[in-house]
């Protein structure tokens, strides 16, 4: 899993989040810790819209199990839909 976030979080914060993700994935899905990997990609707020919101959120809205509380919301449906 790659977590995308704004720069500025400490290594301790990233490690705590990583530990929580691994623990919860293992417990929820029944995987061993060795089956889970976590990485972090820092994206500036200036680049968030083009590097994260557009491609990972807006263009994948129907795959999200938790939508963000920001942005224009669900993409408009085309006339063909």
Buried (B, 14 or more C-beta within 10 A) or exposed (E): EEBBBEEEBEEEEBEEBBEEBBEEBBEEEEEEEEEBEBEBEEBEEEEBEEBBBBEBBBEEEEEEEEEEEEBEEEEEEEEEE
